[in-house]
Amino acid sequence: MTLLFPRRVQPTRLLLLAALGIAPWCVQAQAPTPSASDASETVDSAAPDAPAASGGDEPPRSPAEPQQRRNGAPRPPAEPRFAIALETDDDALRDFLLRNLELRRYQRLRDLDDAELGRLLASAPDNLRSLLGTRGHFMPVIDLALAPAAPGATEHALGTVTLRVEPGPSTRIASSSVYFAGDMALAPQAQDQRERIRALTGQATGLAFTQAQWDRLKAEVLRELTARRYPRGRIVNSLADIDTTANAAHLHIELDSGPAVTLGGIQVEGAERYEAENIERMARLAGLTPGSDYDLDRLQAAQQNVADSGYYGSVFAYVDLDSNQPEAPVVVQVRENLKQKLVLGVGGSTDNGPRFSVEHSNLRLPGIGWRATSKLQYERNDQLLSTEWSAPLDERGWRWAAAARAARQVDDFTTTTSQRLSLGQWRNTAELDRARFVQYDRALAENPVLRLVGEDSANEAVSANLSWTLRRFDNAPFPQSGYGLSVTLGAGTTLGANQQPFLRTQVRWLNYWPLDPVERVANALLPGSGEAERTGRLGRVALRVQGGAISAASDAPLPRTLLFLAGGDNSVRGYGLRNIGIPQADGGVAPGRYLAVGSLEWQRPIWRDGVRTPWESVVFVDAGAVANRQQDLEAQVGVGAGVRYNSPVGPLQLDLAYGVETRKVRLHLSVGFSF
């Protein structure tokens, strides 16, 4: 189409000065209208106290308006000079174009006239093609029309601009190539890294091409380059070759690794209260040894180890690449925590009512240098007093620890008071916790209703234990996929007149399966890309399994705290806390030697207007059983639904469950994720 607009004649400025001592005066005409190239913002050409220029397109100002402007009163917003109607079959593309269309920047330009709008409309198709190209549409069909406004209209006085856009076919990535220069090009030690980068770019093949995705792919490639051996690496050239006839994009990336970087010594800054040697030891345990290759993952692991130690409020670790030393030193900057801390806690649960706690920690006990943490916790049916003393890590990453606890537990008419002492070694990492320890248990169960034989005497036992906890979750505390496995094995003997050996085993397993794995893979490659915007709409399935067993003679006097009960918020929902066990004559339950619990849960995010909210819907079925013999295990089932809110402190879980056997509905509330 052809658009004809009259040429605009710019007004001139007239300045008259008195010649014979008369006070000067001036008349200011309307300022020239900005062109489309420099109208990125609306500029008021008149002075704050000057009257509006005659012939302008804005209404005359009231006499009070100059005074309001001098007093800082905001200028009323300008009415849009024209309307924009964009027509396309793709709603998401329409929203994107309207957000970024250059025409929108000039809608409220106060002195925009027909001539300026004509120049803007002439450049609008090129602007649209550029925007569509960033979304992979390089052969669009664009139609533009201007409908004049009705006579005397004050809003949209210049008319309505209608844009009809057919984006055309989407361009997909047909091939990707990566080229290496610098030490990485030939170094045998970099072979695996070269293959990972090639595989990363190869995974983009077949995906839709967009500018954002292309930028993210380059960022991922650069991150993979600089994460190991070559922190000075850079992209020296990149090209996206678009074949519009085949709707294909051919990607090319050239990398220059620079020289390889090896690590030097560890320099600690900010250590005053606690020994810097502990920080150096934790860094070495993460793999940051002098002479080793630079590795960002190890650097971050060392930083996390120091942060998790509890001695430091903030930790920042980096490699000093500007140093003139042959090997780049590792610098760890820390801000130390106070030696002593007192924490008061308030919480609650539907199972145990309100919870109050007091916790005191001393990070450096006088004389021995160990850390001590003591806690007092009170709930409706559970009271606990505990203390744990732990030594700093040794060269192998293990730490000695000793713990003591005294507890009181109420289950129906039975009150159990217990004591536990433990001594051993622990090693905790981000993915694997290990422990080896000896433990002493003593428990006294009192039931004034039953008064069974032996119920008024305490049972004691000592055992040696090994424990492993493996975590492979993609994101904690909000896992979308992955699993966790915990195994504890113990062997011991009861104490007292009737000494009997026993074996104890306990296993926990939690697994998450996403229900949209194809989109999840694309999202893992290029987070936030258009190909993966629907990731997680179907949610995920969570399977939880827990089992326990004690093998001992039938008359072995085992402490009740070594036996098993089920039911509650994190066990079998629909039943009260520890309400699944061996039925007793008083209507309560007693713990048993065998435990089996299973839970299947569908967690689905809630979306609104195409945006994922922090809320999730949940449906679940739980089952659990406790018995003294395997053949007596009989599952009790709970079903229900609930919601999750992913708060900054972790998931907030609210579930409504129905106990099939009890035929009662229970509300369950819990906060946080841990494994």
Order of alpha helices (4+ residues) and beta strands (2+ residues): alpha-beta-alpha-alpha-beta-beta-beta-alpha-alpha-beta-beta-beta-alpha-alpha-beta-beta-beta-beta-beta-beta-beta-beta-beta-beta-beta-beta-alpha-beta-beta-beta-beta-beta-beta-beta-beta
